[in-house]
């Protein structure tokens, strides 16, 4: 009997309510391992940046046989195939037809759920689905037919009408006619779980006026019942200070993750654009001699001015079979807390760090001691730095009586220009903010993509970065007290919250700089 070749299982994955982070852990793992995918166009963005071939075939419910056939062919060829659905195909039944066809082919498959449309949107909008008299949930899709009077009248159930946002006023009127009370809660959600989410909390009696005043259009769902009013107080998603903000993160590719993660906590959508890459010096001989100088006792101090400098020394040590113990007896200075933490990861504790509000070259010089020939007989400082670093620190240390070995430990190389649509968004105000974490990111972003639009909020991590931004004609609106990634993200969030509160107090619904820019142009055109 011949051994049958084991075929990879086809993964039928529900993308869920809209937020790509709502994918199940299993679903995300299957996507990460996939070779080829069939994807609903509404969720194609989830596959961007992944090394996955996307088959260009229709995915309407009537196309189930051809979708299943394509997936089976890929699996039989030994490729790991996935089917990515928009929304909840388990609830609406779309997954069944394709799964049955795959089952008949004898190819293994698995069905992976995610946060469904109804519950996912309700969770993000803070909507209660059951409570008090409402003990059940009824779901009606307006695309499949109208809501009957009996369903509208039933106060024992929370009613969810899918794809009904633009018909919400008519539904409210019909529910009142069916016997519902004017005080019954009604919530309309457009773009649920995405950065375009917009929620209107009202009642059946006030719905007509509130919906007219909101002037919103677009696909969405309607929730009716006495439990849904919790959206007014529990709507956590849209209340985050940077909700929906597109924030440009121009950093070295391997350092963008931490800042992006911090920004996401505040509701932002970070867009990472590599502007520089960190490479070894062209001639390594100076660094080799400096490492030998560390071993021979040539230096009294080593001053680290960046995380990259720490990384560079650490890599050199590892290449030579050395470790943190070979820094014993040396005094260690770090320009800021992030650099000090990188040293700590290396097993080294910094002896000198400027105060939190002065973590820069100037701040380091202010706390650096004058050299005393008797107490400091060696009197030499090793300064490993970038090839384009400032000369201020070298001159300042020399003024204090120290000899300095100023050595290029790494080079910062300008990256290639970003994609055309990114450059266009930078120049036209498509980004709400840009966060600069070093002077080099300012220079390189302007060099490869041009200056950000005047309406874009400029955030700089410290005074030197802010000064470089000013030199390039950029007005810095946000600068944290501490030159740290967490402080930079928090300072931008505080600024965003102030804009949000000001907009709410003036009766506006939009406080994102990119959106307000468009509204301003329209008002000017009418005037």
KOLVEX-434018 format. One record per atom (N, C-alpha, C): residue in one letter; x, y, z. Coordinates in steps of 0.2 Angstrom, whole numbers, plus 2048, in hexadecimal, padded with zeros to 3 digits. Layout:
<nodes>
AXYZ...
</nodes>
This chain:
<nodes>
X8047FA800X800800800X804806800X80380B7FBX8078117FBX806816801X80B819803X80A81E808X807824805X801827807X7FE82D805X802833808X803838803X80683E805X801842809X80484480FX800848814X7FF84F811X7F9851810X7F885880DX7F785D813X7F9863812X7F8868817X7F186A817X7EE86B81DX7E786D81EX7E687481CX7E0875818X7DE87B816X7DB87F81CX7DD88581DX7DA889823X7D588E820X7CF88D823X7C9891821X7C9896827X7CB89C826X7CC8A182CX7C78A782CX7C38A8831X7BF8AE832X7C38B4834X7C38B9830X7C78BF832X7C48C3837X7BD8C2838X7BA8C583EX7B78CC83CX7B68D0841X7B28D6841X7B68DC83DX7BC8DB83CX7C08E0838X7C78E283AX7C88E2841X7CE8E3843X7D38DD842X7D88DD83EX7DC8D783DX7DF8D4843X7E08D8849X7E28D584FX7DD8D1852X7D78D0850X7D28CC853X7D28C5850X7D78C484BX7D88BD849X7DA8B884FX7D78B284FX7D98AE854X7E18AC854X7E38AA859X7EB8A885AX7EC8A3854X7E889E854X7E889884FX7E889B848X7E389F847X7E28A2840X7E88A683EX7EB8AA843X7F18AE841X7F78AA840X7F88A4843X7FD89F842X7FD89C83BX7F789A839X7F6897833X7F789C82DX7F58A382EX7F78A8829X7FF8A9829X8028A882EX8098A982EX80D8A482BX80A89E82BX80D898827X80A897820X80689B81EX80289A817X80789B812X80689880CX809899806X80489D801X7FE89B801X7F989E7FCX7F389F800X7EF8A47FDX7E88A6801X7E38A87FCX7DD8A67FDX7D78A97FAX7D48AE7FFX7D38B47FDX7D18B9802X7CB8BD800X7C68BE804X7C18C3803X7C48CA802X7C28CE7FDX7C68D57FCX7C58D9802X7C08D9806X7BF8DD80CX7C58DD811X7C88D7811X7CD8D5816X7D48D4813X7D58D680DX7DB8D5809X7E18D980DX7E08DE811X7E58E2814X7E88DD819X7E58D881CX7E88D4821X7EE8D081EX7EE8CF818X7F48CC814X7F98D0812X7F88D7812X7FE8DB810X8048DA814X80A8DA810X8108D9814X8128D2815X80D8CD814X80F8C6815X8118C380FX8158BE80FX8188BA809X8138B5808X80D8B7805X8088B2803X8058B47FCX8058AF7F8X8028B07F2X7FA8B07F2X7F78B57F0X7F08B67F0X7ED8B57EAX7E88B07E9X7E58AE7E3X7E08B37E1X7E08B57DBX7DB8BA7D9X7D58B67D6X7D08B47DBX7CA8B17D8X7C48B47DCX7BE8B47D9X7B88B67DDX7B78B27E3X7B48B67E8X7B38B27EFX7AB8B37F1X7A78B57ECX7A08B67EEX79D8AF7F0X7978AF7F4X7958A87F6X7938A37F0X7928A67EAX7908A27E5X79789F7E2X79C8A17E4X7A389F7E1X7A689A7E6X7A28977EAX7A58927EFX7A888C7ECX7A58897E6X7A88837E3X7AF8857E0X7B088B7DDX7B688C7DAX7BC88E7DFX7B98917E5X7BE8937EAX7C188C7EDX7BC8887EFX7BE8817F2X7C387E7EDX7C187E7E6X7C687A7E2X7CD87D7E2X7CD8847E2X7D48877E2X7D88857E8X7D48857EEX7D88847F4X7DA87C7F4X7D68787F2X7D88717F1X7DE8707EDX7DE8737E7X7E38727E2X7EA8747E5X7EA87A7E9X7F087C7EDX7F28787F2X7EE8757F6X7EF8707FBX7F286A7F8X7EF8677F3X7F28617EFX7F98627ECX7FB8697EBX80186A7E9X80686B7EEX80486A7F4X80886A7FAX8098717FDX8058767FBX80587D7FEX80087E803X802882808X7FE88380EX7F988980CX7F388780BX7EE88B808X7E988E80EX7E789480EX7E2897812X7DD89B80FX7D789B812X7D189E80FX7CF8A4814X7D08AA813X7CF8AF818X7C88B3816X7C38B281BX7BD8B581AX7BC8BC81DX7B88C081AX7B68C681EX7B18C5823X7B18C8829X7AB8C782DX7AB8C0830X7A58BD831X7A48B7835X7A18B2830X7A48AE82CX7A18A9828X79E8A382BX79F8A2831X79C89D835X79589F837X7948A5839X78D8A783AX7898A8834X78C8AB82FX7888AC829X7888A6824X78B8A1826X78B89B822X78F89A81CX79389F81AX79789F814X79D899814X79F89881AX7A589381AX7A288C819X79C88B81AX799884819X79A881812X79888580DX798883806X79F881804X7A4885806X7AB884804X7AE87E808X7AC87D80EX7AE878812X7AC871810X7A587180EX7A286B80BX7A6869805X7A786D800X7AB86C7FAX7B28697FBX7B586C800X7BC86A802X7BC863805X7B7862809X7B685B80DX7B5856807X7B1857802X7B08527FDX7B78507F9X7BB8557F9X7C28547F6X7C78507FAX7C584E800X7C984A805X7CF84E807X7D0855806X7D5859808X7D485B80FX7D885A814X7D785D81BX7D686481BX7D2867820X7D186E821X7CF86F828X7CF87582AX7CD877831X7CA87E830X7C587F834X7C1885834X7C388983BX7C588F83AX7C889383FX7C489A840X7C089A846X7BC8A0847X7C08A684AX7BD8AB84AX7C08B184DX7BA8B5851X7BC8BB853X7B78BF856X7B28C1851X7AB8BF851X7A68C084CX7A48C784CX7A18C9846X79F8CF845X79A8D284AX7958CF84CX7908D1851X7948D2858X7978CD85AX79A8CE861X7A08D2861X7A48D285BX7AA8D685BX7A88DD85BX7A48DF856X7A28E6856X79F8E985DX79A8E4860X7978E6866X79D8E786BX7A28E386BX7A78E4871X7AB8EA870X7AD8EC869X7B18F2868X7AD8F8869X7A68F8868X7A28FE869X79F8FE871X7A08F9875X79E8F987CX7968F787CX7948F4877X78D8F3877X78B8EC87BX7868ED87FX7838E7883X77E8E387EX77F8DD87EX77A8D987AX7758D587EX7768D4884X7708D1889X7718D588FX76B8D5893X76B8D8899X7638DA89AX7618DB8A1X75B8DD8A3X7568D889FX7518DB89CX74C8D7898X74F8D3892X7548D688FX7578D3889X75B8CD88AX7588C7889X75C8C188BX75E8BD885X75D8C087FX7608BC879X7618C2873X7658BF86EX7678C4869X7648C1862X7618C685EX75E8C4858X7628C8852X7648C484DX7688C7848X7658C7841X7648CD83EX7618CD838X7668D1833X7678CE82DX76B8D1828X7678D5823X7678DB823X7638DF81EX7648DD817X76A8DB815X76B8D980EX7678D380DX7648CF812X7608C9810X7598CA811X7578D0813X74F8D1814X74E8D6819X7488D9819X7468DE81EX7458DB825X7458DF82AX7438DC831X73C8DD832X7398D7834X7318D7835X72F8DA83CX7298DC83CX7278E0842X7278DC848X7268D6848X7278D284EX72E8D2851X7338D184DX73A8D284FX73B8D9852X7398DE84FX73A8E5851X7378E6858X7318E3859X72D8E485FX7308E0865X7348DB864X7358D686AX73B8DA86EX7388DC874X73D8DF879X7418DA87DX73F8D487CX7438CF880X74A8CD87CX74B8D0877X7518CE873X7558D5871X75B8D4871X75F8DA86DX75F8D8866X75D8DD862X75D8DD85BX7638DF858X7668DC853X76C8DE850X76A8DD848X76A8E3845X7698E383EX76F8E583AX7718E0836X7788E1833X7778E582CX77C8E882AX77C8EC824X7768F1824X7758F4829X76F8F882AX7708FF82CX77690282CX77890882FX77490E82BX77490D825X771913821X769913821X76790D824X75F90C825X75D90D82CX76290F830X76190F837X75B913839X75A919836X75491E838X74E91A836X74D917831X74791482FX74690E833X74B90A835X74A90583AX748907841X74A90D843X74890F84AX740911849X73E914844X737916843X733910843X73590A83FX73190483FX731901846X73690184AX7368FE850X731902855X731908854X72C90C858X72590A856X72490A850X71D90884DX71B901850X7218FC851X71F8F5853X71E8F585AX71F8FA85EX71D8FA865X7238FB86AX7298FC867X72F8FE86BX72E90586EX731906874X73090C878X736911875X735917875X73A91C872X74091C876X74091A87DX74691A881X74B91487FX74890F87BX74C909879X75390B876X758908878X75F90A876X76090886FX76490C86BX76690B864X76D90D863X771908860X77890A85FX779908857X77C90D854X77E90C84DX78690C84CX78990784AX790906849X792905842X79690A840X799909839X7A190783AX7A3903835X7AA902835X7AD8FE83CX7A88FA83FX7AA8F7845X7B08F4846X7B48F584BX7BA8F284DX7C08F4849X7BF8F9844X7C48FC840X7C6903842X7CB906840X7CD90D842X7C891283FX7C390F83BX7BE914838X7B791383CX7B790F841X7B190E845X7AE915847X7A8915846X7A491B849X79D91884CX79C91B852X796918856X79291E858X78B91D857X786922859X78291E85EX782921864X77D91E869X77792286AX771920869X76B923869X76691F86CX76092186BX75A91D86DX75591D867X750919867X74B919861X74891F860X746923866X743929865X74792F863X74E92F864X752934862X75693285BX75592C859X75A92A854X75992E84DX75493084BX753934845X75793A845X75693E84BX75A94484CX76294384DX76393E851X76B93D852X76E93B84CX76B936848X76E934842X76F93983CX76A93D83CX76A943837X770948839X771949840X77694E842X77D94B841X77D944841X784941841X787941839X782941835X78494282EX78993C82CX78893682EX78D93182CX78992C827X78E929823X78B92581EX79091F81EX78E91981BX79291381BX78F90D81EX79290881CX78F90181EX790900826X78B8FD829X78C8FC830X7868F8833X7868F783AX7818F383DX77D8F8842X7778F5843X7728F9848X7718F484EX7718F6854X7708F285AX76A8F685EX7658F285FX75F8F5863X75D8F0869X75C8F486EX75A8F0874X75C8F487AX7598F2880X75B8F6886X7628F5889X7668EF886X76C8EE889X7728F2885X7708F587FX7758F787AX7778FE87DX774902881X776908883X77C909887X77F903889X78690388CX78B906888X78A906881X78F90987CX79191087EX78C914881X78E91B883X79391B888X79491688DX799916892X79F911891X79D90C88DX7A290788CX7A6906886X7A590C882X7A890C87BX7AF90E87BX7B390987DX7BA90A87FX7BE90B878X7BC908873X7C190886DX7C290F86AX7BC912869X7BC919866X7BF91E86AX7BF91D871X7C1922876X7C8922877X7CC91E874X7D391E875X7D6924872X7DB927875X7DE92E873X7E092F86CX7E3929869X7E5929862X7E192585DX7DB92485FX7D792085BX7D7921854X7D991D850X7D991E848X7DE922845X7E392484AX7E8928847X7ED924843X7EF92683DX7F4923839X7FA92783BX7FF92383EX805926841X80B92383DX80F92783AX815925836X81B92483BX81E91E83BX82391C83FX82991B83BX82D92183AX833920836X83991E83BX83B91883AX84091583FX84591083BX84A90E83EX84D90883BX84990283CX8498FE837X8448F8836X8438F483DX8498F3840X8498EE846X8478F284CX8468F884CX8448FC852X83D8FE852X8398FD84DX83390084CX82E8FD851X82F8F7852X8298F3856X8278F685CX82C8F8861X82A8FA867X826900867X828905863X82490B862X81D90A860X81D90685AX816904857X81290185CX8148FC861X8108F9866X80E8FE86BX81290386DX80F908871X80A90C86EX80A90E868X805912865X7FF90E864X7FF908863X7F9904862X7F5904868X7F890486EX7F5904874X7F090A875X7F290F872X7EE916872X7E991686CX7E9911868X7E4911862X7E691385CX7ED91485BX7F0917855X7F1911850X7F291384AX7F490E845X7FB910842X80090D845X80790E843X80890C83CX80B910838X80E90E832X81690E832X819909832X820909832X82490A82CX82890F82BX82C910825X833910827X83790B825X83E90C826X841911823X845915826X84891B823X85091A824X852916828X859915829X85B90E82BX86090B829X86290582BX86990582EX86A901833X871902837X8758FC835X87B8FF833X8808FA830X8878FB833X88B8F6833X8928F7836X8968FC832X89B8FF836X8A0904833X8A390182DX8A5905828X8A8903822X8AF900823X8B3903828X8B990182AX8B98FF832X8B98F9833X8B88F683AX8BE8F783FX8C48F983CX8CA8F983FX8CA8FD846X8C7903845X8C790884BX8C3904851X8BD90184FX8B98FE854X8BD8F8857X8C18F4853X8C58EF856X8CA8F185BX8CD8F7859X8D38FA85EX8CF8FC864X8C98FF863X8C6901869X8C48FB86EX8C28F686BX8C08F086FX8C68ED873X8CC8ED86FX8D28EB872X8D48F0878X8D38F7877X8D48FC87CX8D08FA882X8CA8F8881X8C68F6887X8C98F188BX8CC8EC888X8CF8E688BX8D68E888EX8D98ED88BX8E08EF88EX8DF8F4893X8D98F7894X8D98FC899X8DA903897X8D9904891X8DA90B88EX8D5910890X8CF90E892X8CA913893X8C891389AX8C591989CX8C291A8A3X8BB9198A2X8B891C89CX8B191D89BX8AF91A894X8A9917894X8A691688DX89F91A88EX89E91E889X898922888X89391F882X88E91C884X88991A87FX88491F87EX883921877X87E926876X878923872X87791D871X87291A86EX871912870X86B90F86FX86A90886FX86F90586AX86F908864X87390585EX87B904860X87D909864X884909866X88590386BX880902870X8818FC874X8818F6870X87C8F586BX87C8EF867X8828EE863X8858F3861X88B8F385DX8918F0861X8928F3867X8978F086CX8968E986EX88F8E886FX88D8E1871X88F8DC86CX88E8DE865X88F8D9860X8978D885FX89B8DD860X8A28DD860X8A58D8865X8A28D986BX8A48D5871X8A38CE86FX89D8CC86DX89B8C586BX89F8C2866X8A18C6861X8A58C485CX8AC8C285EX8AE8C5864X8B58C4867X8B58BF86DX8AF8BD86EX8AE8B8874X8AE8BC87AX8AC8C287BX8AC8C6881X8A58C7883X8A48C9889X89E8CA88CX89E8D0891X8998D2894X8988D8898X89E8D889EX8A08D38A0X8A58D38A5X8AC8D78A3X8AD8D789CX8B38DB89AX8B28E289AX8AC8E589CX8AB8EC89EX8AC8EE8A5X8AE8E98A9X8AF8EA8B0X8B58EF8B1X8B48F38B6X8B98F88B7X8B88FF8B3X8B48FE8AEX8B39048AAX8AC9088ADX8AC90E8ACX8A69128ADX8A29138A7X89C9128A8X8979118A2X8929178A2X89191B89DX88C92089CX88791E897X881920898X87C91F893X878926892X87792788CX87492E88AX86C92E88DX86992888EX862928890X860922892X85A921895X85791B898X857915893X85591788DX855911888X85B90E887X861912887X867910886X86A90C88CX86890F892X86A90B898X866905899X860904896X85D8FE896X8608F9892X8628FB88CX8668F6887X86C8F488AX8708F888EX8768F6892X8748F1897X86E8F289BX86C8ED8A0X86B8E789DX8688E6897X8678E0893X86D8DC892X8738E0891X8798DE890X87D8DC896X87A8DD89CX87D8DC8A2X8818E18A5X8808E78A3X8848ED8A5X87F8F28A8X8818F58AEX87E8FA8B1X8819018B0X87D9068ADX88090C8ABX8829108B2X8889138B2X88A9178B8X88791E8B7X8869218B1X8849288B0X87F9288ABX87992B8ADX87392C8A8X8709338AAX86F9378A5X86C93E8A6X86593D8A9X8639428ACX85C9428AFX8579418A9X85193F8ABX84C93D8A6X84A9438A2X84B9498A4X84994F8A0X84E95289CX85494E89CX85A951898X85E94B895X85B947892X85F94188FX861942888X866946888X869948881X871949882X87494A87DX87B94C87DX87D951882X879957882X87995C886X87895A88EX87395688FX871954895X87794F898X87A94B894X87F947896X88594B898X887950894X88C955896X88B95889DX88595A89EX88395E8A4X88595A8ABX8849538AAX88694F8B0X88D94B8B0X89094C8AAX8979498AAX89C94D8AEX8A09498B2X8A594D8B6X8AB94F8B2X8AD9558B5X8B49578B3X8B99528B4X8BE9528B0X8C494D8B1X8C89508B6X8CA94C8BBX8CF94D8C0X8D59498BFX8DB94C8BDX8E09488BBX8E29438C1X8E19448C7X8E39408CCX8DE93A8CDX8D893C8CDX8D39378CDX8D19338C7X8D39368C1X8D19338BBX8D89338B7X8DC92E8B9X8E392E8B6X8E392C8AEX8DE9288ADX8DD9258A6X8DA92B8A1X8D592E8A3X8D29348A0X8D0933899X8CE92D897X8CC92C890X8C592988FX8C192C88BX8BA92988AX8BA926883X8B7920883X8B591D87DX8AE91F87BX8AD922875X8A6924873X8A492086CX8A191A86DX89F917867X89891A864X89891C85EX89292085CX89191F855X88B922852X88992184BX88E926847X88E924840X89392883CX89092F83BX88A93183DX88793883CX88593B842X888938848X88693B84EX88994284FX886946854X88894C855X88F94D858X892952857X89995385AX899957861X893959863X89295C869X89595986FX894952870X89694E875X89E94E876X8A194D870X8A894C870X8AB953872X8A995986FX8AC95F871X8AB960879X8A595F87BX8A3960882X8A795C887X8A9956885X8AD951889X8B4954889X8B6956884X8BD959883X8BE960887X8B8964888X8B896A88CX8B9968893X8B6962895X8B796089CX8BD95C89EX8C295C899X8C895A89AX8CA952898X8C594F895X8C5948893X8C894788CX8CC94288BX8CE940884X8C893B881X8C793C87BX8C1938878X8C3934872X8C292E872X8C392A86CX8BC929869X8BA92E864X8B492E861X8B492A85BX8B192485BX8B191F856X8AA91D854X8AA91C84DX8A491A84AX8A391284BX89D91184FX89C90A851X89790784CX89390C848X88E909844X88C90F83FX88A90D839X888912834X880912834X87D918833X876918831X87591A82AX872916826X87291681FX86A91881DX86991D819X86391F817X85F919813X859917814X855912811X85291580AX850910807X84D912800X846915802X8449197FDX83D91D7FEX8389187FFX83391A803X82D916804X8289167FEX8239117FEX81F9117F8X81B9187F7X8199187F0X81791F7EEX8119217F2X80C91C7F4X80691E7F8X8089217FFX80E91E802X810921808X813928807X817929802X81A930801X814935800X80F9337FCX80A9377FBX806939801X805934806X80293580CX80693A811X80C939810X81193D814X810945812X81094680CX81094D809X809950809X80494C809X7FD94F809X7F994F80FX7FC94D815X7F994D81BX7F594681CX7F6941819X7F393B81AX7F4937821X7FA939824X7FC93782AX7FA93C830X7F7939835X7F593E83BX7FB94083FX80093C83FX80693E843X80C93A840X81293D842X818939840X81D93A847X820934849X82493484FX82B93384DX82F93884FX83693884EX83A936854X83E931853X84292E859X849930859X84C933854X853935853X85393B84EX85993E84EX85A943849X85A940842X85E93A842X85F93783BX858935838X85393383CX84C931839X849937836X84A93D839X848943836X84B94582FX85294582FX855946829X854941824X85393B825X852936820X84B93681EX846937822X840937820X83E93C81BX84194281DX840948818X844947811X84A943812X84E94280CX84B93D807X84793880AX845932806X83D933804X83A938808X832938807X83093F807X834944809X83294B809X82F94D810X82D953811X82B956817X824954819X82295281FX81B951820X817957820X81095681EX80C95B81DX80B960824X80A966823X80996B828X80496882EX7FF96582CX7FA963830X7FC95C834X801959832X803953836X80695583CX804952842X807953848X80E950849X81395484AX81A95284BX81C951852X81E94B853X82194985AX82894785AX82C94985EX83394885FX835946866X839941866X83B93D86CX83F942871X84394686EX84794A873X849951870X84D955873X84E95C871X85295C86AX85795786AX85B957864X85795585EX85395085FX84F94E859X84A954857X84795785CX84395D85BX847963857X84D964859X851969856X85296784EX85396184DX85495F846X84E960842X84895E845X84295F842X841966840X84296B845X841972844X84697483EX84C97283EX850974838X84E972832X84996D831X84696B82BX83F96E82AX83E97382EX83897682DX831973830X83296E835X82D96B838X82B96E83FX82596F840X823971847X82196C84BX82596B851X825965855X81F96785AX81A96385AX81496485FX815960865X81995A865X81995586AX82095486CX822954872X829952874X82895087CX82A94A87DX829947884X82E94A889X82D94A88FX83294C894X837947895X836941893X83B93C893X83C93988CX84393988AX844936883X84492F883X83E92C884X83C925884X83692487FX83791E87CX83191B878X82A91C87BX82A919881X823919884X821920886X826925887X82492C889X82292F882X82592E87DX823931877X81C92F874X81A928875X814926873X80E929878X81092987EX80B92C883X80A934882X810937880X80F93E87FX80B940879X80B93C874X80793C86EX80093B86FX7FF936873X7F8934876X7F593A879X7F993D87EX7F6942882X7F494887DX7F8949878X7F794F873X7F094D86FX7F094686DX7EA94486AX7E494586EX7E4943874X7DE944879X7DC94B87AX7E195087AX7DF95787AX7DB959874X7DD95786EX7DA958868X7D3955868X7D294F86BX7CC94C86BX7C794F86FX7C9951875X7C595587AX7C395C877X7C795F874X7C6966871X7C096586BX7C195F867X7BC95E862X7B595C865X7B595886AX7AF95686DX7AB95C870X7AF961873X7AC967877X7A996B872X7AC96B86BX7AA970866X7A496D862X7A3966864X79D963860X7A095F85AX7A695F859X7A995B853X7AA954855X7A994F850X7AA948851X7B194684FX7B594A84BX7BB948848X7C194D84BX7C694984EX7CC94D851X7D294B84EX7D2946849X7D8944846X7DB949841X7E194B842X7E495083DX7E294F836X7E3949833X7E294882CX7DB94982AX7D694782FX7CF94882DX7CD94F82DX7CF953832X7CE95A833X7D095E82EX7D695C82BX7D9960825X7D4960820X7D195A81EX7CC959819X7C695D81AX7C495D820X7BE961822X7BF969821X7C596B823X7C7972823X7C797481BX7CA970817X7CA972810X7C397280DX7BE96E810X7B796E80DX7B4974810X7B5976816X7B297C819X7B5983815X7BB983813X7BE988810X7BB989809X7BA983806X7B79837FFX7B09867FFX7AC984804X7A5987805X7A598E806X7AA99180AX7AA99880CX7AC99C806
</nodes>
